[in-house]
Amino acid sequence: MQTALYAGNKSINVVEHTPEAPAPGEVRLRVAYCGICGTDVHIFHGKMDARVKIPQPIGHEISGVIEAVGEGVSGFAEGDHVTVRPLAYADKEENWKREGSHIRPGVKFMGIDTPGAYQYSWNVPANTLHKLPQELPLDIAALVEPLAVACHDIRIGKVKAGEQVVVLGGGPIGMLIALVSREAGAEVLVSEINPFRLKVLGEMGIDTVNPKEADVEAVVKERTGGIGADVVFEVTGVQAGVDVMTKLPCVRGRMVVVGIFSEPPKVDLFQFFWKELQLFGARVYEAEDFDTAIALAAKGTLPLEKIVSLKVELDGLQGAFEEISRGGNLLKVLVKCS
Amino acid sequence: MQTALYAGNKSINVVEHTPEAPAPGEVRLRVAYCGICGTDVHIFHGKMDARVKIPQPIGHEISGVIEAVGEGVSGFAEGDHVTVRPLAYADKEENWKREGSHIRPGVKFMGIDTPGAYQYSWNVPANTLHKLPQELPLDIAALVEPLAVACHDIRIGKVKAGEQVVVLGGGPIGMLIALVSREAGAEVLVSEINPFRLKVLGEMGIDTVNPKEADVEAVVKERTGGIGADVVFEVTGVQAGVDVMTKLPCVRGRMVVVGIFSEPPKVDLFQFFWKELQLFGARVYEAEDFDTAIALAAKGTLPLEKIVSLKVELDGLQGAFEEISRGGNLLKVLVKCS
């Protein structure tokens, strides 16, 4: 039984590992699949060495099967299919009396701040588990975590049926936001420059615009009868995305910052004044977003399989990180861990 | 009877003017007082010549008395004390089916896009009027318009009793936001560098911090038990204000952009992600904000008289603009127009 350890300096070491009995309050999972997130690529590149304890298994987009149940755990049994909401609390969740428990100070992200899931066997607190329907394929189930991100984002953006939604950036998260918005009854346009992503979006029946070939503002004006978009999701994390973001909303339109900006970009605050725009930050998810994501995945109406570009085993993780870093035509890569 | 005309190039010409009969749907006001707004100072400096038709009377913070009622106007009579919500609609207000009627495309701001109130007599559409209690002094009543701005801002910021509010910038609008927030039951701190403004705020019993002398973030942390502010109002309109703005809110804290940014500042969007911050643009007011402002002014609990630094007549307007431009110790200057 193997564990893939991030060993620093763009290297992954796969080592033998003997599964341990779960501690009280924990379960031991056999990890079925674990997806590669942009954050994992960041870690691979050494950008988050201040948070990761090297050598450490990383990875947090998982599906798995319960192999052993620790003392004091109820509601879960051996053989249950589950996914993990990878937020670990330093103290009891109920101690936080305010909004935003999922992002309160001191919350630890499993797979970054604590060991992650690129391993055969993973012991996790039972209060991070969400049960999966047994009939949901375990590869698709590994997309529940990024799908929960998208569900959280559109909840923060308060997307409603009939609204005009624009998603800036059509990578896996942008695609999922587009799909969940469409499922909620919105009209969706995705702005993306990568031809491979544009092709996949087209196959999904999502309208797209390539900002290298067309004026996104003019396209949105045209689609919305001059009114502007109700909700804009900024998923690029770059200045060009922020520049166009404030041009697209209608009066009192909403924007959601999903991309992560290591440096503060310039933001046209005059537009905030002029149109009373609203900007919402969104980070990870809350329990209800996992519930929504699992229900959506189980419903089977989203073309989630189109987001999976490649499956590798644990010993293919190093190569997968390298291929993603080269900018290969890859959306989600799943690592088969057992 | 006189009119003060903005004649371009930092000059005001006071000329004789014969009052005209109100057109159908209009009333003729005898203007009692008209306050000087930062926007008027901008116009005086030639910054808004693209919108102002020179020569033109400007000014929009008014109190007045109805002198004549035009055909088809009901609900108003000669002798009524009124203020004006200076938004003129190109078409009927009810044609706009969406949110934000007050800022929809095509709305004209009276005193900028159309003639304003620095004159003895002003004809205005009756649908812009709000009746004032006769017992409210007409000088204080000229503060209803900026007070409505503050009421709108704290409504956009959803300020609630018991919340921690920080106002960045303690000029007249920042002061009014602070006073209305305190009236709503919030704990208020104002950040301001000008000693005169700090003194007036102190006299009003508002807590202050001078960012040249103390670390605003540390002060807010201390006041809020480490949690951060519930609502931050950015009223400085400068980069330094934006820099501190994103450091102050609690998890899911709200920020309101009140300052006007002619150039896009850098905004720390990482903090939006990390704490799920929310940023709301606010522009002018809606009818209900005038209703709230009039009720507040009539209640008499706000120390509004402390915001009035100087009263001049129409022929003192040029000098008042020059004194404000020199950065004199002035808060609100009222122009006695009749």
Interface residues (C-beta under 8 A of the other chain):
Chain A: R98 E99 G100 I103 R104 P105 I156 I227 V242 C250 V251 R252 V257 V258 G259 I260 F261 S262 P264 P265 K266 V267 D268 L269 F270 Q271 F272 F273 W274 K275 E276 L277 Q278 L279 F280 G281 A282 R283
Chain B: R98 E99 G100 I103 R104 P105 I156 I227 V242 C250 V251 R252 V257 V258 G259 I260 F261 S262 P264 P265 K266 V267 D268 L269 F270 Q271 F272 F273 W274 K275 E276 L277 Q278 L279 F280 G281 A282 R283
